[in-house]
């Protein structure tokens, strides 16, 4: 009896949250002329946290062009941000099946593996992303965290050093400074100042 009441409360609470979300994020169909316009509109909605609206437009794009890998990849992001990680994982995997030479879905699926504490699978996906895009700084950075949690910080620092170097070369100083701070926590300020990082 108590279990049933808890289940009903959980379902009601979930519905309330969904209705609240819907009231704040009303989806209005967008007039588009091409798949690119549709995906651009969906990406904009996703960036503005209108995830349901984004998913609706990604769905339209997929119906029109089922082999568009980036539509699945984008929809995966929207699902992830709604907390639907299984749907996100499925979309990233489908994007990989469509275009196995696309780095971003490997990176994003690797992140889901990392969150699930499946560090070996995360590293495997980050490896593939880096193989496909050798200057993918975020993939090096995130693989470093997976290495840290699986093998320890010494393994991680190699990736973090290279990620910092790439972030600096690519002009992403915020990420560069964040990565340097992470490395400093491992070695201490003296080793950083003495040039041991490179």
C-alpha positions as CSV (number, residue, x, y, z in Angstrom):
1,X,0.0,0.0,0.0
2,X,2.8,2.4,1.0
3,X,4.7,1.5,-2.1
4,X,1.7,2.2,-4.3
5,X,1.2,5.6,-2.7
6,X,4.9,6.4,-3.2
7,X,4.7,5.3,-6.8
8,X,1.6,7.5,-7.4
9,X,3.3,10.5,-5.7
10,X,6.4,10.0,-7.9
11,X,4.3,9.8,-11.1
12,X,2.2,12.8,-10.1
13,X,5.4,14.8,-9.2
14,X,7.0,13.8,-12.5
15,X,3.8,14.9,-14.4
16,X,3.8,18.2,-12.5
17,X,7.5,18.9,-13.4
18,X,6.7,18.0,-17.1
19,X,3.7,20.4,-17.2
20,X,5.8,23.1,-15.5
21,X,8.5,22.6,-18.1
22,X,6.0,22.7,-20.9
23,X,4.5,25.9,-19.6
24,X,7.9,27.6,-19.6
25,X,9.0,26.1,-23.0
26,X,6.3,26.3,-25.5
27,X,7.2,24.9,-28.9
28,X,6.2,26.9,-31.9
29,X,6.9,25.3,-35.3
30,X,9.5,27.1,-37.4
31,X,9.2,27.8,-41.1
32,X,12.2,26.2,-42.7
33,X,13.3,25.6,-46.3
34,X,16.1,23.1,-45.9
35,X,17.4,20.4,-43.6
36,X,20.2,22.7,-42.6
37,X,17.7,25.4,-41.6
38,X,15.8,22.8,-39.5
39,X,18.9,21.6,-37.7
40,X,20.1,25.2,-37.1
41,X,16.7,26.0,-35.6
42,X,16.8,22.9,-33.5
43,X,20.3,23.7,-32.3
44,X,19.2,27.2,-31.3
45,X,16.3,25.9,-29.3
46,X,18.6,23.4,-27.6
47,X,21.1,26.2,-26.7
48,X,18.2,28.2,-25.3
49,X,17.1,25.2,-23.2
50,X,13.9,24.6,-25.2
51,X,14.8,20.9,-25.3
52,X,11.3,19.6,-26.2
53,X,11.1,22.1,-29.1
54,X,14.6,21.0,-30.2
55,X,13.6,17.3,-30.1
56,X,10.5,18.0,-32.2
57,X,12.6,19.7,-34.9
58,X,15.3,17.0,-34.8
59,X,12.5,14.5,-35.2
60,X,11.3,16.4,-38.3
61,X,14.8,16.4,-39.7
62,X,15.2,12.7,-39.1
63,X,11.9,12.0,-40.8
64,X,13.0,14.0,-43.8
65,X,16.6,12.6,-43.9
66,X,17.0,9.5,-41.8
67,X,20.7,9.2,-42.5
68,X,21.7,12.6,-41.1
69,X,24.1,11.7,-38.3
70,X,24.2,15.1,-36.8
71,X,20.4,15.2,-36.3
72,X,20.7,12.1,-34.0
73,X,23.7,13.7,-32.3
74,X,21.9,16.9,-31.7
75,X,18.8,15.2,-30.4
76,X,21.0,13.1,-28.1
77,X,22.2,16.4,-26.5
78,X,18.6,17.5,-25.9
79,X,17.7,14.1,-24.4
80,X,20.8,14.2,-22.2
81,X,19.9,17.7,-20.9
82,X,16.4,16.4,-20.1
83,X,17.9,13.6,-18.1
84,X,17.1,10.9,-20.6
85,X,20.5,9.4,-20.8
86,X,19.4,6.1,-22.3
87,X,17.8,7.9,-25.2
88,X,20.9,10.1,-25.6
89,X,23.2,7.0,-25.6
90,X,21.0,5.4,-28.3
91,X,21.1,8.5,-30.5
92,X,24.9,8.9,-30.2
93,X,25.3,5.2,-31.1
94,X,22.9,5.6,-34.1
95,X,24.9,8.6,-35.2
96,X,28.1,6.5,-35.1
97,X,26.4,3.7,-37.1
98,X,25.5,6.2,-39.8
99,X,28.9,7.9,-39.9
100,X,31.6,6.1,-38.0
101,X,34.1,8.8,-39.0
102,X,32.4,11.5,-37.1
103,X,34.3,12.3,-33.9
104,X,31.6,14.2,-31.8
105,X,29.2,11.3,-31.1
106,X,32.1,9.2,-29.8
107,X,33.1,12.1,-27.5
108,X,29.5,12.6,-26.3
109,X,28.9,8.9,-25.8
110,X,32.2,8.6,-24.0
111,X,30.9,11.3,-21.5
112,X,27.8,9.2,-20.8
113,X,30.0,6.2,-20.1
114,X,32.1,8.3,-17.8
115,X,29.0,9.5,-15.9
116,X,28.0,5.8,-15.5
117,X,31.5,5.1,-14.2
118,X,32.2,2.8,-17.1
119,X,35.7,4.3,-17.5
120,X,37.1,1.7,-19.9
121,X,34.2,2.3,-22.3
122,X,34.6,6.0,-21.9
123,X,38.4,5.8,-22.7
124,X,37.6,3.6,-25.8
125,X,35.2,6.2,-27.1
126,X,37.6,9.1,-26.4
127,X,40.3,7.2,-28.1
128,X,38.2,6.9,-31.2
129,X,37.3,10.6,-31.1
130,X,40.9,11.6,-30.8
131,X,41.9,9.2,-33.7
132,X,39.4,10.9,-35.9
133,X,40.2,14.5,-34.7
134,X,43.7,14.7,-33.3
135,X,43.3,18.3,-32.1
136,X,40.1,17.5,-30.1
137,X,41.2,19.2,-26.8
138,X,38.0,18.3,-24.9
139,X,38.5,14.7,-25.7
140,X,42.0,14.7,-24.3
141,X,40.8,16.5,-21.2
142,X,37.9,14.2,-20.5
143,X,40.0,11.1,-21.3
144,X,42.4,12.3,-18.6
145,X,39.6,12.3,-16.1
146,X,38.7,8.7,-17.1
147,X,42.3,7.7,-16.8
148,X,42.5,9.3,-13.4
149,X,39.5,7.4,-12.1
150,X,40.6,4.1,-13.6
151,X,44.4,4.3,-13.2
152,X,45.4,7.3,-11.1
153,X,46.5,10.9,-11.6
154,X,49.9,10.2,-13.1
155,X,48.2,8.6,-16.2
156,X,45.8,11.5,-16.4
157,X,48.3,14.3,-16.4
158,X,49.7,13.3,-19.8
159,X,46.3,13.9,-21.4
160,X,45.7,17.0,-19.3
161,X,49.1,18.5,-20.4
162,X,48.3,18.0,-24.1
163,X,44.7,19.3,-23.6
164,X,46.1,22.5,-22.0
165,X,48.5,22.9,-24.9
166,X,45.7,22.5,-27.5
167,X,43.3,24.8,-25.6
168,X,46.0,27.5,-25.6
169,X,46.8,27.1,-29.3
170,X,43.1,27.2,-30.1
171,X,42.6,30.4,-28.1
172,X,40.4,28.9,-25.5
173,X,42.0,30.5,-22.5
174,X,39.3,29.7,-20.0
175,X,39.7,26.0,-20.6
176,X,43.4,26.4,-20.7
177,X,43.5,28.0,-17.3
178,X,41.1,25.4,-15.9
179,X,43.3,22.6,-17.2
180,X,46.4,24.2,-15.8
181,X,44.7,24.5,-12.4
182,X,43.8,20.8,-12.5
183,X,47.5,19.9,-13.3
184,X,48.7,22.2,-10.5
185,X,46.6,20.4,-8.0
186,X,48.5,17.2,-8.9
187,X,52.0,18.6,-8.9
188,X,51.8,21.8,-6.9
189,X,52.7,25.3,-7.9
190,X,56.5,24.9,-7.8
191,X,56.6,22.2,-10.6
192,X,54.4,24.4,-12.8
193,X,56.6,27.4,-12.3
194,X,59.7,25.4,-13.0
195,X,58.5,24.4,-16.5
196,X,57.9,20.7,-15.7
197,X,54.4,20.8,-17.3
198,X,55.8,20.6,-20.9
